[in-house]
């Protein structure tokens, strides 16, 4: 139970790294059965910290504390809640460097990307702190002279949250900020690979004056027991989950017994389309941002790159040249643009996708091999002559592999892009306005990037269609998932 000195030595405030979970009103450093799990640095293999492997008992206790705290929190004015969230936001900014170091150490992404993620996460706190003062209801013209109709919006109550390892700061920010802003409480479980970031944020929440019990962080090896507790506990009103579609289906089945309110941000298989009238250099910039950020480990990652025949060779040449300049290494080091993948299973999946593509006639343009830096490093790869028969067309790769498909017509590529169970995001580059409108409307996704590869922002609704999820995070629409609408009919009024 000793935090690794390689992490501590880089921090200004070493108390932000804790080997304990926030359970209700207490920081708990032990599990009932004494079990623990290690958090490792994917770049070096070093054990950074050891955390208690908690279970349903602690989760249930956290829910009980959340239920008590939520009642009082919901009674406070929106302006009051906003002021507390703004203090929390300020602490995120004041501790930006430390939060970025913690994030890079446990997740692996380059430090510049980690800083960007922390700022992105903080933007949700700022946005929803302002929205806390703007939870408006309605007065509806009544159907009778002696009646008045009011519509109230009230917090759902206690929310259970499960977040992934790829964005350990931003993903909890997108959930806890709107929940607390409208008057809910939250019990959250971070991914076992990256819990230190959320625990650091919980520590800052305490310092900001977030009431005890309102935000709990349960550390555990796996999310299955936590998920079962959240979906079966009658005091939990809503589940919010970011992760795989497979796990999303499980949570839906488990929550069906209680008709549990769900917010699900699930898998993706984003098409990235380059038309023959596109600005090719701009499209290359967009592809690099959409494909290789966080080593391709993003839910909105460009998973399938479709290029129209007339510009296929030029695009492929420029893309491979740019990809070959990416610098692989430990994300904590200067100048690194591609960090390690999170675990061996991720490496295996990318290599399987490369091997399958080659077996079906594709060719490697650049990359394709592992790096001598360590077992979790993979050189970014571009594969050409890809077809819909290959795994990369059907499965989410979640790694630094860019498969490039060739297409001829607009209708053909729309059909190819929509030929998937997923519908989170899509991108395309074109100049012709009629084409832009047609493709934007035709893509079966929740988010479309037109002539841009960067689409995430706190001011816009984030979420998918089809099997990529339910609900939206961010923007004015993001508060709606944490509110219930109550219709009040007032009788006995003077006609």
N, C-alpha and C positions, 0 to 999 in steps of 0.2 A: 504494500500500500504506500508506495513512494512515487511521486510524480517525477517523470524523467527530467534530469537537469537540462537536456538539450531544449526542452520546451520552456522550462522556467527561466532559463538564462536570457531568453528573447523577450520576456514580458516586463513591462513597467510595473504592472500590478499583478503579482503572482497569486493573489487570493482569488483571481477569477477562474483558476483551475481547481476544481474540487473533486474529491473522490467520494461523493455522496449524492443522493437524490433528494429533491424537494418533495416531500410527501405531506400534503396539507400544510400545516403550520410549522413543520420541523424539517431540518436537514438530516437525513438518515444515511449513515455510512455502512450499514450492515443489512443483510437479508435474514429472514427467519431461519433458513437452513444453513446460513453462512456462505452460500455460494456467491461467486464473483465472476466477472468477465473482464478481459483486458481490452484496452483501446490501443491500437497500434498505428504507427506511421507507415502508410503504404509505400513511401519512398525508401525508407530505411529498414523497415521491419522492427524498429524499436518499440517496446511497450511504453506508451506514454503515461498511462494511468490504469488503475484497477477500480471497477465500480461494482456496487452491490447488484446482484441479479434478482430483482424484485419480482413479485408475482401478484396474483389476484387479491391477496389480503391487503397489500399496500395500495393497490389501485382502488379498492373499495373504500379504504380509509380516506384516500385523497378525494374521492367523489363525495363522501360525507362532509368533509371539510369545505369542499367547493360549494355544496348545496347551502351550507350555513352562510358562507361568505357572499354568495351571489345575491341573496335576498337584500342584504344591506347595501351592496354595491349598486344594485339596480335602482334603489331608492334615491341615490345621489343624482344630482342634476347632470345633464350632458356636459355642461361647462366644467363641472367639478371633475368628472371622469377624464375629460380632455386635458385638464391641467396635470393630472397624474401621468397620463400617457405621454404628454410633452416632456415631462421630467425624465421619463424612461428613454424617450427618443434622444434627449440631450446627452444622457449617459452613454448611449450607443455611440454617438459621434465622438465624445470625449475619449472613449476607449477603442476607437477605430483600429488603431495599429495592433493592439493586443488581441482583439477579436479576430482580426485577419490572420495573425500568427497561429492562434488556436485552430482556426478553420483549416488553414493550409496544412498544419501538422497532422491533423486527424483525417483529412479528406484527400490531400495531395495536390489540389489545383494550384497554379502559380499564385504567388502572393499578390500580384496586381489584380488578378481575377477575384481573389478572396476579399480584397479591399472593396472592389466593386460590388461584390455580393453583400457585404455588410452595409454599405451605403444604400443599396437597393432594398434590403430588409428594413433599414431605418426609415426609408421613404414611406413604407406602409404604416408605420407607427404615426408619422407626421400626418399622413392623409386621413387616417381613420380617427385620429384625435380631433381633427376638424369636423369630420362627419358625425362625431358623437353629439354635436350641438344641432344637428340637422335631421333628426329622425322625425319626419313629419307624418302626421295622420291626415285625415280628410273629414270634411263635413259634406254629406251628400244630400241633395234636395230630396225630401221625403215623399212617400207615396200617399200620405194623408196629412191633413192640415194640423192635426193634433200630435204629430210625431216629429221627432228629430233623429237623424241618422248620423252617428259618429263612427269613424274608423280609427282605431288605436293600433299602434305598433309597439309590441312588447318583446323583451328578450326571451329567447327560447328556454334559457336556464343553464344547466351544466352541459358543457361540450367536451367530448372525448376526441383527442387529436392524435394521429399517427403520421409521422413525417419521414421522408427518405434521407439517404446519406449524401445525395449529390449536391444539394443546396441546404445544408443544415441550419444556416442562419435565416435565409430568405423564406424557406417553406414554413417555418413556425411563425415568422413575422406576418405572412399572408393570412394566417389563421387566428393567431392570438390578438392581433390588433383590432380587427372588426368585432371579434367576440367581446373583448373587454370594453370596446368603445360603446356598444349598445347596451351593456349591462349584464353580459353573460360571465360565467366562470369557465375555466378550462383545465382539464387534466390531460397532459400530453406525454407521449412516448416517443423519444427520438430513436433513430436507427442505432443499432448496437455498434456500428462502425464509427459513428460520428456524434456521440452524445455530449461531448465537452462543450461544443458551441452553445447548445440550448441551455446547459447548466450555467454557463457564464452569463447568458441573458437572464436566467432566473435570479442569479445573484444580483444583477443590476436592477431587476424588478423590485427586489427587496429594498434596495437603496433608494429607489424612486418613490417608494411609498405604496406600491401595489399591495393591497391588504393580504395578510396571511390567509392561505387557503384558496385564494382566487386563481392562482396559477401554480399547478403542481407539475413536476417533471419526474416521471417514473422510468428508471433505467432497468432494462431487461435484455436478455440475450435475443429473444424473439418476440414478435408482436402478436403471436397467436393467442396466448392467454390473456394479454391485455385487451385484444380485440373482442374476445368472448365476454370479458367482464363489461366492457363498454356497451356492447350490443345487447346484453342481457340485463343490465342494471337499470331498473325503472327510473332511477334518479338522473340518468344521463338522457338528455333530450335530443341530442344530435351527435353524429359522428362525422368528422372531417378527416379525409385520408388522401394522401398523395403517394402514389406508388403504382404497382403493376395492376393491369386489368384483372389478372387471375385473383389477386387478393381482394380487389374491389368486389368481384363476384361473391367471394366468401363472406365479406362484410354485409353485402346486401341480403344474402340468404340468412345469415345469423340475425340481422336486424329486422327481418320480416315479421317475426313473431310479435314484436311490439310496435310494428309500423314505425320504425326508427327513422327520424329525419336524417338524410345523408347528403354530404357534399363530397364528391369523388373526382379527383384529378388523376387520370389513369394513363395507360400507355399511349405511345404515339408512333406514327410511321410517316413522318412528314415528307411530302414531295417538295422538291425545289426545282422549279421549271425555268429554263432559259429559252426564250423565243428568239427567232432570227432577227428581230428588230431591237433587241435589247442592247443596252450599253454593256459590252462584255466586261470591261474593266470594273464597272460598278457591280456586276453580277459576281465577279471573282471575289471582290471584297465581301459581298453579302454571303457567298458560299463559305468563305473562311470563318466568318462570324457565326453563321448558323450551324456549321458542321463541326468545327474543331474547338469551340469554347468548352472548357472543362473536359478536354480530351474526348469530346463527342458524347459525354455522359450527361445529356440534358433531355428532358421530356419533349422539348420542341426542336430537337436536333434535326437537321436536314438528313433524313435517312435514305432518300432516293433522289438522285440528281438527274433530271431529264433535260436533255439539250437537243434543240432542233438541228436537223442534219446540216443545214447550211453553215452553222457556226460551231458544229460539234468539235472539229479538229482544233480550231483556234482556242475554244474554251478549254479543252482538255490540256492543251500545251501550256496555257497560262496557269491553269489550276495546279497542275503537277509541279510547275516551277515554283509557285508560291508555297505549296505544301512542303517541298524539299527544303525550304528555308526555316521551317519551324524547329525550335530548339527543345529537345527532350531532356528532362532532368528533374531533380528535386525542386518542387515548387517554391521552396524557401530561398533558393539561390537567385541571384540577379540574372535577368535576361531570359529566363525559362518561359516558354510559351506552351509546352505540353508536359503535364505532370504524369504520374503513374495512374494506372487504372486502380479501382478500389480493391479488387481481390482477384484470386486466380481464376474463379469462375468467369469473370468478365474477360480476362485474357483469352480463355478457352473459347468463349462464344465468338469473339472477333476473329480468332484464327480459324474457327469452324466456318464462319461465313466467307472468309477469304478462300479457304480450301474448296468449299462448295462452288463458289463462283468460278474458280480456275478449272474445276472438274467439268463444268458445263460450258466452257469455251471463253470465259473472260480472260483478261490479261492484266498483269500488274504494271502500272506506269511508273509508280514510285512507292517506296516503302515496302510493306508486306512482311517485315522481319522484326524479331524482338530486339531490344536494345541490350547491350552488355551492362547497362547501369544497374539492372536488377530484374527479378522475375516478374514484376508488375509493370514494366516499361515496354511499350510497343511503339515502333516508329509509325508515324501517321502515313496512311496508305491511300492511294488512288487506284481504283480498278476500272478498266474500260471494257466496252463491248458487253455490258451487263444486260440480261434479259429478265422477263417476268418469271421465268422458270426457276430462278435462283432464290436461295433463302433470303438474301438481302432485300428482295422485293416484297417479301411477306412478313418478315420478322424485324423487330426493333433491334438494331445492332448494339447501341449504347457503347460506342467506342470510336476511335479515330480512323474510321474506314469510310471513304467516299466512293460509292459505286456510281458510275456514270452511264446512263441509258441514252439511247438515241431514239428520237421520234420524228415524225413527218408532219402531222397536221394537228391543229388545235383540238379537234374533237377526239383524236386518238390519245393525246396526252391527258385530257380531262378524264377519259375512261380509265387510263392507266393509274392516274393519281388517286382516283376514287375507288380503285379495286383493292380495298383493305377494310378490315373490321374497325380500324381506328379512324379517328377524326378530330385530332387535337389541333394541329397547325399545318399550314402550307405556305409556300413562298413562290413567287414568280417574278420574272423580270421581263418587261415589255414596254414599248413606247406608245403603240397604237391604243387610243382610248377605248374604242369599241371592243377591242380584244381584252383590255384590262377589265372592263365592266363584265364581259361575258365570263371570263375565267374566275374572277372574284366571286361572282354569284354561283358558279357551277361547282366550285370546290366544296366537298362535303367535310368541312372542318369548322371549328369554333373560332379560329384565329387565322387571318390571312395577312402575310407580309408582302406588299407590292413594292418592288424596287427597294427593298430593305431586308436585311437578314437579322435585324435586332427588333424584336417586337414586344418585349416584356417591359411593362411600366405600371406603377401603382394606380395611374389614373384611368386605365382601360380594363375592361372585363377579361379575365383569363379563365379559359375552360374549353372543354371539347364537346363534340357530339358523338353519335354512335357509341362504340364501346370505349371511348376515351373519357367518359365521365358524366357527372351531373353537377349542375350549379356553376357559379362563377366566383372568382376571387379577384379582389381589387376593384377600384372605381366605386361609383355610387351603387352599382348593382351588388357589390360585394357585401354590403351590410344586410341585404335582404335575406340571405341564407341563415342569418342569426336572429331573425325576427319572426314573430307570429303576428298575424293580422286578426284583430278582434273587432267584430261589428257590434256596436251598441245602439239599440233602438230605444229612444227616450219617449215614453208615452206621457199622457196627462198634460201636454202643453196647451196653452190657450190657442184656439183657432183664430 
